[in-house]
Amino acid sequence: MPSARARRLRGHDAVIVAVSTVTVTLALASCGDASGDGATAGQTTASGSTVSGASTRDATTGGSAGGATAGPTGASDPTGGSSETGTIYDVGTPATGGETDGCNPMGDAVLTGIVHAPNGELPISGALVYVTQTQPTIPQTVYCSECVDLPCGTPHTFTGPDGSFTLGVPPGPHELVVRKGQFMRVTPIDAAPGDNPLTAALTDLPGHNSPQTAEYIPRVALALGDHDRLENGLAKLGLGDTVIDGFEEELAAGSEQFDVWDNSPGRDFPGAKGPFELLLSSYELMEQYHIIFVPCTMQAGEYPAIFDDPVARENVQNWVANGGKLYVADWSNELLSIAFPQYQTFWQRKDSETVAQWQDDPTADLGHYDPLGTVLDPDLEAWLDALPPALKDINPLNDPQGTQYPVVDSLPELQTVYAYSGVREVHPVLVDDGMGGQVDVGHKVWIEGWGSETWGVPPPSEQHPLTVTGEYGCGRVLFTAYHTVEGGGYVGLTPQELVLMYLILEIGLCQVPFNPPV
């Protein structure tokens, strides 16, 4: 009989609280994410503590007046209120803890804990932890997540690379908020003077979506992949239960906390919502989701015809511009290159004497190679370095006579596997900043790696982007040249799965809603 590992949510037994939409006074802040170059994180202002993120973009700052015309067409304040008032939807996250100043006073009750992913194992870096007398909410359709200031006097901090935090708050009753992107848990606590160690039931991110009990996860659509079994990776993150049979760990069908859409000619999934083409052809269906995953599928040089449909292309662009987060992997690269061509140029290969399966027409669907990568983002590297040893090496969980998987042991180098495409170069994408200047919203490269010794494309002597993110209006796109979860099955998370788990939360962070490029 297969053994079942229950990836259960720590916190199902938390006190159930009534949820109501509460508004608080806010001042819009120009807050980015770690997707550019320049600005200092976590600055403070006279009006409040600006939690303006691990922003490395040098973007012009400005209040609501400067950003009034910067949002994408069709984006709106989900509260229906003015730019000065609204529910706290999101704030940026600096790389280190929050400041202690006049607007973030340390109280006599000291809260300590560790924030984990829904699986209770992966520590979460850069999660926002704060207390309030109101309950924030997250819209249940795609929305423009603009960055805001927490009101002055709100005790808050951010978790370190190991997920730990310490926060001083006034003694008494509070709503404890733990949040990263669109993952959020809100729980009532009564803080006593002195030390208050918090249990995982209070600090771990939830694994299911229940606004009624103040537990939120992104609403996710997954296009079923052929080789890239991303549904297993999401289950290992805690968005479902997993079943271990021998040395294979897979999603327990029916436990998934996301919707699956059929995008695989060779696989079926019980409970699939319908063909992926149906989703892309209907903006009304797409707007139900915060994140859409499009892992590797089809065969080299082939992709769903819906990618060429101008209606679907416009739907994808509008959905991302209005706040959607789109993940695309390797052989599904056509969706990225068709919908967002100005962001990148892919390596392409024609038929040759050595690579006979390629057709005469150029294609970005390359052959298999396993590039040695280099992590370029210091916060990602710090998080990988701080992982517990058991998460850095999954080989003890798997067949000692079988495949030996890469380990996290030589940072900033990181071995990746199953790459099947390559970004030749990323391009500056300049848009108006709403204040008479321009800002580059083009790709940030998180990991780069060497080319292919076997195929020659990308050239083995050149490094090229393996993992990139870019901004488009209120949303983001994420691309990996490798697919994330190989179909053979194994127990645990490989290094590149760990990277994806980190980025799933990072791409959910707030951003300045610049108009999308034309």
C-alpha positions as CSV (number, residue, x, y, z in Angstrom):
1,M,0.0,0.0,0.0
2,P,1.3,3.5,-0.7
3,S,2.2,5.5,2.3
4,A,0.6,9.0,2.6
5,R,2.5,12.0,3.8
6,A,-0.1,14.5,4.9
7,R,1.1,18.0,3.9
8,R,-1.5,19.4,6.3
9,L,-1.9,23.0,7.1
10,R,-0.6,24.0,10.5
11,G,-3.4,26.1,11.7
12,H,-6.5,24.4,10.8
13,D,-7.3,24.4,14.5
14,A,-6.8,28.1,14.8
15,V,-9.7,30.1,16.3
16,I,-12.3,30.9,13.6
17,V,-13.0,34.6,13.5
18,A,-15.6,36.7,11.7
19,V,-14.2,38.6,8.6
20,S,-15.5,41.9,7.6
21,T,-14.1,44.5,5.1
22,V,-12.4,47.1,7.2
23,T,-10.7,50.2,5.8
24,V,-7.8,52.1,7.2
25,T,-6.2,55.3,6.2
26,L,-3.2,54.8,3.9
27,A,-0.8,56.8,1.9
28,L,0.3,55.3,-1.4
29,A,4.0,54.6,-1.5
30,S,6.2,54.1,-4.6
31,C,7.2,50.5,-3.7
32,G,8.9,48.1,-6.1
33,D,10.1,44.5,-5.7
34,A,13.5,43.1,-6.3
35,S,13.2,43.5,-10.1
36,G,15.5,46.2,-11.1
37,D,18.5,48.2,-9.9
38,G,19.1,50.8,-7.3
39,A,16.8,51.9,-4.5
40,T,17.3,51.3,-0.8
41,A,14.8,49.1,1.0
42,G,12.7,50.0,4.0
43,Q,13.1,53.7,4.2
44,T,10.9,55.7,6.6
45,T,9.0,58.9,6.0
46,A,7.4,61.5,8.3
47,S,3.9,60.2,7.5
48,G,4.6,56.6,8.4
49,S,6.9,53.6,8.0
50,T,7.3,53.0,4.3
51,V,7.8,49.3,3.8
52,S,9.1,49.8,0.4
53,G,10.5,46.5,-0.3
54,A,13.7,44.9,-1.3
55,S,13.5,47.2,-4.2
56,T,16.5,47.4,-6.4
57,R,14.8,49.5,-9.0
58,D,15.7,53.2,-9.2
59,A,12.1,54.3,-9.7
60,T,10.9,57.9,-9.1
61,T,8.8,58.1,-5.9
62,G,5.6,59.9,-5.6
63,G,2.2,59.9,-3.9
64,S,-1.2,59.3,-5.2
65,A,-1.1,62.4,-7.4
66,G,2.0,61.1,-9.3
67,G,0.5,57.7,-9.7
68,A,-3.0,58.7,-10.6
69,T,-2.5,58.2,-14.3
70,A,0.1,55.4,-14.1
71,G,-2.1,52.4,-13.7
72,P,-3.0,50.1,-16.6
73,T,-6.2,50.5,-18.4
74,G,-9.0,48.7,-16.6
75,A,-7.2,48.5,-13.3
76,S,-9.1,49.9,-10.3
77,D,-8.9,50.2,-6.5
78,P,-10.6,46.9,-5.4
79,T,-12.0,48.7,-2.3
80,G,-14.0,51.1,-4.4
81,G,-12.5,53.9,-2.2
82,S,-10.2,56.8,-2.9
83,S,-6.5,56.5,-3.3
84,E,-6.2,57.7,0.3
85,T,-8.3,55.0,1.9
86,G,-8.6,51.3,1.4
87,T,-8.0,47.9,2.8
88,I,-4.4,47.0,3.3
89,Y,-3.7,44.7,0.3
90,D,0.0,44.5,0.0
91,V,3.2,46.1,1.1
92,G,6.8,45.7,-0.2
93,T,9.2,43.6,1.8
94,P,12.8,44.7,2.5
95,A,15.6,42.1,2.7
96,T,16.0,42.7,6.4
97,G,13.7,43.3,9.4
98,G,11.5,46.4,9.8
99,E,12.9,49.5,11.4
100,T,12.3,50.7,15.0
101,D,11.3,54.3,14.9
102,G,8.6,56.7,15.9
103,C,6.1,55.0,13.5
104,N,7.1,51.5,14.4
105,P,7.5,51.5,18.2
106,M,8.7,48.4,20.1
107,G,6.1,47.3,22.7
108,D,6.6,45.4,25.9
109,A,5.1,42.2,24.5
110,V,7.7,40.4,22.3
111,L,6.4,38.1,19.6
112,T,8.8,35.5,18.2
113,G,8.3,32.8,15.6
114,I,9.2,31.3,12.3
115,V,7.1,31.7,9.2
116,H,6.9,28.6,7.0
117,A,5.2,27.8,3.7
118,P,1.9,25.9,3.9
119,N,3.8,22.6,4.0
120,G,5.2,23.6,7.4
121,E,8.8,22.9,6.3
122,L,10.0,25.7,3.9
123,P,11.0,28.9,5.8
124,I,9.6,32.1,4.2
125,S,12.0,35.0,3.8
126,G,10.7,38.5,3.7
127,A,7.3,37.8,5.0
128,L,5.5,40.8,6.6
129,V,4.4,40.3,10.2
130,Y,2.4,43.0,11.9
131,V,-0.5,43.5,14.4
132,T,-3.5,45.7,13.9
133,Q,-7.0,46.2,15.3
134,T,-8.6,45.6,11.9
135,Q,-8.6,42.7,9.5
136,P,-7.1,43.1,6.1
137,T,-8.6,41.2,3.2
138,I,-7.5,40.1,-0.3
139,P,-9.7,40.4,-3.4
140,Q,-10.8,37.1,-4.8
141,T,-10.3,38.1,-8.4
142,V,-7.3,39.5,-10.2
143,Y,-6.5,42.9,-8.9
144,C,-3.9,45.7,-9.0
145,S,-1.8,45.2,-5.9
146,E,-0.3,48.7,-5.4
147,C,2.1,49.2,-2.6
148,V,1.0,51.2,0.5
149,D,2.3,52.5,3.8
150,L,1.2,50.8,6.9
151,P,-0.4,53.5,9.2
152,C,2.0,55.2,11.5
153,G,2.2,53.3,14.8
154,T,1.6,49.9,13.3
155,P,4.2,47.5,14.9
156,H,5.7,45.4,12.0
157,T,8.7,43.5,10.9
158,F,9.9,41.2,8.2
159,T,11.2,37.6,8.5
160,G,14.9,36.9,7.9
161,P,16.3,34.3,5.4
162,D,15.5,31.6,7.9
163,G,11.9,32.7,8.3
164,S,12.4,33.9,11.9
165,F,11.1,37.2,13.3
166,T,11.0,39.2,16.6
167,L,8.3,41.9,17.0
168,G,7.6,44.0,20.0
169,V,3.9,45.0,20.4
170,P,1.8,46.7,23.1
171,P,0.3,44.1,25.4
172,G,-3.3,43.2,24.8
173,P,-5.6,41.9,22.0
174,H,-4.5,42.3,18.4
175,E,-5.1,40.8,15.0
176,L,-1.8,39.1,14.0
177,V,-1.2,39.3,10.2
178,V,1.4,37.1,8.5
179,R,1.7,37.8,4.8
180,K,3.8,37.2,1.7
181,G,2.2,38.3,-1.5
182,Q,-1.2,36.8,-1.8
183,F,-0.6,34.3,1.0
184,M,-2.0,35.7,4.3
185,R,-3.1,34.5,7.7
186,V,-5.0,36.7,10.1
187,T,-5.4,35.4,13.7
188,P,-6.6,37.1,16.9
189,I,-4.0,37.0,19.7
190,D,-3.8,38.4,23.2
191,A,-0.2,39.4,23.8
192,A,1.1,39.3,27.3
193,P,4.1,41.4,28.6
194,G,7.4,39.7,28.1
195,D,8.2,36.8,25.7
196,N,5.4,35.4,23.5
197,P,6.7,32.5,21.4
198,L,4.1,31.9,18.6
199,T,3.2,28.4,17.4
200,A,3.1,27.3,13.8
201,A,-0.7,27.5,13.9
202,L,-0.3,31.3,14.1
203,T,2.7,31.9,11.9
204,D,2.7,29.4,9.0
205,L,1.1,30.5,5.8
206,P,-2.2,28.8,5.0
207,G,-2.6,26.0,2.5
208,H,-6.1,26.6,1.5
209,N,-8.3,29.6,0.6
210,S,-10.9,30.5,3.2
211,P,-11.7,34.2,3.5
212,Q,-14.4,33.3,6.1
213,T,-11.6,32.2,8.5
214,A,-9.1,34.9,7.3
215,E,-6.8,32.4,5.5
216,Y,-5.8,33.4,2.0
217,I,-3.8,31.8,-0.8
218,P,-3.5,32.9,-4.4
219,R,-6.3,31.6,-6.7
220,V,-4.2,29.4,-9.1
221,A,-4.9,28.0,-12.5
222,L,-2.5,25.3,-13.7
223,A,-2.2,24.3,-17.4
224,L,-1.5,20.5,-17.2
225,G,2.0,19.8,-18.5
226,D,3.3,16.8,-20.3
227,H,6.8,16.3,-18.8
228,D,6.7,19.1,-16.2
229,R,4.5,17.8,-13.4
230,L,4.1,21.1,-11.6
231,E,1.0,19.9,-9.8
232,N,3.4,17.7,-7.7
233,G,5.6,20.7,-6.9
234,L,2.6,22.8,-5.8
235,A,1.4,19.9,-3.6
236,K,4.9,19.7,-2.0
237,L,4.7,23.4,-1.3
238,G,1.5,22.5,0.7
239,L,-1.2,23.3,-1.8
240,G,-2.4,19.8,-1.6
241,D,-1.5,16.4,0.0
242,T,1.1,14.2,-1.5
243,V,1.4,10.4,-1.6
244,I,4.7,8.6,-1.5
245,D,4.9,5.3,-3.3
246,G,8.4,3.8,-3.3
247,F,10.6,6.8,-4.2
248,E,7.9,8.8,-6.0
249,E,6.0,11.7,-4.3
250,E,3.0,12.9,-6.2
251,L,-0.2,14.9,-5.6
252,A,-3.0,13.1,-4.0
253,A,-5.7,13.7,-6.7
254,G,-8.6,15.7,-5.3
255,S,-6.6,17.4,-2.6
256,E,-5.2,20.1,-4.8
257,Q,-6.0,23.7,-3.8
258,F,-5.8,25.0,-7.4
259,D,-7.7,24.5,-10.6
260,V,-6.2,22.3,-13.4
261,W,-6.9,23.0,-17.0
262,D,-6.1,20.4,-19.7
263,N,-3.1,21.4,-21.8
264,S,-1.6,18.0,-22.4
265,P,-2.3,15.8,-25.4
266,G,-1.0,12.7,-23.6
267,R,-2.3,13.1,-20.0
268,D,-5.7,13.3,-18.3
269,F,-6.3,14.9,-14.9
270,P,-9.4,13.9,-12.8
271,G,-11.5,17.0,-12.2
272,A,-9.9,19.2,-14.8
273,K,-11.9,22.4,-15.4
274,G,-11.7,22.1,-19.2
275,P,-9.3,22.7,-22.1
276,F,-6.7,25.4,-21.5
277,E,-7.8,27.1,-24.8
278,L,-11.2,27.8,-23.1
279,L,-9.5,29.6,-20.2
280,L,-7.3,31.8,-22.5
281,S,-10.3,32.6,-24.7
282,S,-12.3,34.0,-21.9
283,Y,-11.2,37.0,-19.8
284,E,-14.1,36.4,-17.5
285,L,-12.6,33.0,-16.6
286,M,-9.0,34.3,-16.4
287,E,-9.9,37.1,-14.0
288,Q,-10.9,34.5,-11.4
289,Y,-7.2,33.7,-10.9
290,H,-4.2,35.5,-9.4
291,I,-1.6,33.2,-10.9
292,I,-1.6,31.1,-14.0
293,F,1.1,28.4,-14.5
294,V,2.0,27.2,-18.0
295,P,4.6,24.5,-17.6
296,C,6.3,22.5,-20.4
297,T,4.0,20.8,-22.8
298,M,3.6,19.5,-26.3
299,Q,6.6,18.6,-28.6
300,A,9.5,20.5,-29.9
301,G,8.3,23.2,-32.3
302,E,4.7,22.7,-31.4
303,Y,2.4,24.7,-29.2
304,P,-1.3,25.2,-28.7
305,A,-2.9,27.0,-31.6
306,I,-4.7,29.3,-29.0
307,F,-1.3,31.0,-28.5
308,D,-1.7,32.5,-32.0
309,D,-5.3,33.7,-31.4
310,P,-5.3,37.5,-31.1
311,V,-8.2,37.4,-28.7
312,A,-6.3,35.1,-26.4
313,R,-3.1,37.2,-26.7
314,E,-5.1,40.3,-25.7
315,N,-6.7,38.5,-22.8
316,V,-3.3,37.4,-21.5
317,Q,-1.9,40.9,-21.8
318,N,-4.9,42.5,-20.1
319,W,-5.0,40.0,-17.3
320,V,-1.3,40.5,-16.5
321,A,-1.7,44.3,-16.8
322,N,-4.5,44.1,-14.3
323,G,-2.4,42.3,-11.8
324,G,-2.1,38.7,-12.9
325,K,1.1,36.7,-12.4
326,L,2.0,34.4,-15.3
327,Y,4.6,31.6,-15.1
328,V,5.9,30.0,-18.3
329,A,8.4,27.2,-18.6
330,D,10.8,26.0,-21.4
331,W,8.8,24.5,-24.3
332,S,5.8,26.8,-23.5
333,N,8.0,29.8,-24.3
334,E,5.9,30.7,-27.3
335,L,3.2,32.1,-25.0
336,L,5.8,34.5,-23.6
337,S,7.4,35.4,-26.9
338,I,4.0,36.0,-28.6
339,A,2.3,38.0,-25.8
340,F,5.4,39.9,-24.5
341,P,7.9,39.9,-27.4
342,Q,9.8,43.0,-26.4
343,Y,11.0,41.6,-23.1
344,Q,13.4,38.9,-24.4
345,T,15.0,37.2,-27.4
346,F,15.2,33.4,-27.4
347,W,17.9,31.2,-28.8
348,Q,16.6,29.5,-31.9
349,R,17.7,26.4,-33.8
350,K,17.1,25.2,-37.4
351,D,17.3,21.7,-38.7
352,S,20.9,20.5,-39.1
353,E,22.9,17.4,-39.6
354,T,23.3,17.0,-35.9
355,V,19.9,17.9,-34.7
356,A,17.5,16.3,-37.2
357,Q,14.3,16.7,-35.3
358,W,14.1,20.4,-35.7
359,Q,12.2,21.6,-38.7
360,D,13.2,24.2,-41.3
361,D,11.4,26.9,-39.4
362,P,13.4,28.3,-36.4
363,T,12.2,27.3,-33.0
364,A,13.1,28.2,-29.4
365,D,12.3,24.6,-28.3
366,L,15.8,23.3,-27.8
367,G,17.2,19.9,-26.8
368,H,17.8,18.8,-23.2
369,Y,20.8,20.2,-21.3
370,D,21.7,20.6,-17.6
371,P,23.2,24.1,-17.1
372,L,25.3,25.0,-14.1
373,G,23.6,28.2,-12.9
374,T,24.7,31.1,-10.8
375,V,22.3,32.8,-8.4
376,L,22.5,36.5,-9.0
377,D,20.0,37.8,-6.4
378,P,21.5,38.2,-2.9
379,D,18.2,37.6,-1.1
380,L,17.5,34.4,-3.0
381,E,21.1,33.2,-2.3
382,A,20.7,34.1,1.4
383,W,17.5,32.1,1.6
384,L,18.9,29.1,-0.1
385,D,21.9,29.2,2.2
386,A,19.7,29.4,5.3
387,L,17.6,26.3,4.4
388,P,17.8,23.4,6.8
389,P,20.3,20.7,5.6
390,A,17.4,18.2,4.9
391,L,15.9,20.6,2.4
392,K,19.3,21.2,0.6
393,D,19.8,17.6,-0.2
394,I,16.9,15.3,-1.0
395,N,19.1,12.3,-2.0
396,P,18.7,10.6,1.4
397,L,15.0,10.4,0.8
398,N,15.4,8.7,-2.6
399,D,16.8,5.5,-4.1
400,P,20.5,5.4,-3.3
401,Q,21.0,3.2,-6.5
402,G,18.9,5.5,-8.6
403,T,19.2,9.1,-9.9
404,Q,21.4,11.4,-7.8
405,Y,19.8,14.8,-7.6
406,P,21.5,18.2,-7.4
407,V,22.1,19.6,-4.0
408,V,22.5,23.1,-2.6
409,D,26.1,23.1,-1.5
410,S,28.1,25.5,-3.6
411,L,26.3,28.8,-3.7
412,P,26.1,31.0,-5.6
413,E,26.5,28.2,-8.0
414,L,23.3,26.1,-8.4
415,Q,23.0,23.0,-10.6
416,T,19.9,23.0,-12.7
417,V,18.5,20.2,-14.9
418,Y,16.0,19.6,-17.7
419,A,16.5,22.9,-19.5
420,Y,15.0,22.8,-23.0
421,S,15.1,26.4,-24.1
422,G,17.2,29.5,-23.6
423,V,16.8,33.2,-23.4
424,R,19.5,34.8,-25.6
425,E,19.1,38.3,-24.1
426,V,16.7,40.4,-22.1
427,H,15.9,43.9,-23.2
428,P,15.2,47.2,-21.4
429,V,11.5,47.9,-21.5
430,L,11.0,51.6,-20.8
431,V,7.6,53.0,-19.7
432,D,6.5,56.4,-18.4
433,D,6.8,56.7,-14.7
434,G,3.8,59.1,-14.4
435,M,6.1,62.0,-13.4
436,G,7.8,62.9,-16.6
437,G,10.5,60.3,-16.5
438,Q,10.9,56.6,-17.6
439,V,11.5,53.4,-15.7
440,D,12.7,50.0,-16.9
441,V,10.2,47.3,-16.2
442,G,12.1,44.7,-18.2
443,H,13.3,41.3,-16.9
444,K,15.3,40.8,-13.8
445,V,17.7,37.8,-14.1
446,W,17.6,35.7,-11.0
447,I,19.8,32.9,-12.2
448,E,22.0,32.6,-15.3
449,G,23.9,29.5,-16.6
450,W,26.1,28.0,-19.2
451,G,25.0,26.8,-22.6
452,S,24.8,23.3,-24.0
453,E,27.8,21.2,-24.6
454,T,25.7,18.7,-26.6
455,W,23.5,20.9,-28.7
456,G,25.7,24.0,-29.0
457,V,22.6,26.2,-28.6
458,P,22.9,28.1,-26.3
459,P,26.7,28.1,-26.9
460,P,28.6,26.2,-24.1
461,S,31.0,29.1,-23.8
462,E,28.3,31.7,-22.9
463,Q,26.1,32.3,-19.9
464,H,22.5,33.1,-20.5
465,P,19.4,33.8,-18.4
466,L,17.8,30.8,-16.9
467,T,15.2,32.4,-14.6
468,V,13.7,35.8,-15.2
469,T,10.8,38.0,-14.1
470,G,9.4,41.2,-15.6
471,E,6.7,43.6,-14.9
472,Y,3.8,44.5,-17.2
473,G,1.3,47.0,-15.8
474,C,0.2,45.7,-12.4
475,G,1.3,42.2,-13.0
476,R,4.4,40.1,-13.6
477,V,5.7,37.4,-15.9
478,L,8.1,34.6,-14.7
479,F,10.0,32.4,-17.1
480,T,12.4,29.4,-16.5
481,A,14.4,27.9,-19.3
482,Y,14.1,24.6,-17.5
483,H,11.0,22.7,-16.5
484,T,10.5,22.5,-12.8
485,V,9.3,19.0,-11.9
486,E,10.5,16.1,-14.0
487,G,7.9,13.5,-14.7
488,G,9.9,10.5,-13.4
489,G,8.9,11.2,-9.8
490,Y,11.0,11.6,-6.6
491,V,10.6,12.6,-3.0
492,G,11.2,16.2,-1.9
493,L,12.1,19.4,-3.7
494,T,15.0,19.8,-6.0
495,P,17.1,23.1,-6.0
496,Q,15.2,24.5,-9.0
497,E,11.9,23.6,-7.3
498,L,13.0,25.5,-4.2
499,V,13.8,28.5,-6.4
500,L,10.3,28.3,-7.9
501,M,8.7,28.1,-4.5
502,Y,10.6,31.3,-3.5
503,L,9.6,33.1,-6.7
504,I,5.9,32.1,-6.4
505,L,5.8,34.2,-3.3
506,E,8.1,37.0,-4.6
507,I,6.0,37.6,-7.8
508,G,2.9,38.1,-5.6
509,L,4.4,41.3,-4.0
510,C,3.0,44.7,-4.7
511,Q,4.4,47.0,-7.3
512,V,4.0,50.5,-8.9
513,P,1.3,50.1,-11.5
514,F,3.0,51.7,-14.5
515,N,1.2,51.6,-17.8
516,P,2.2,48.5,-19.8
517,P,4.6,49.1,-22.8
518,V,3.1,49.8,-26.2
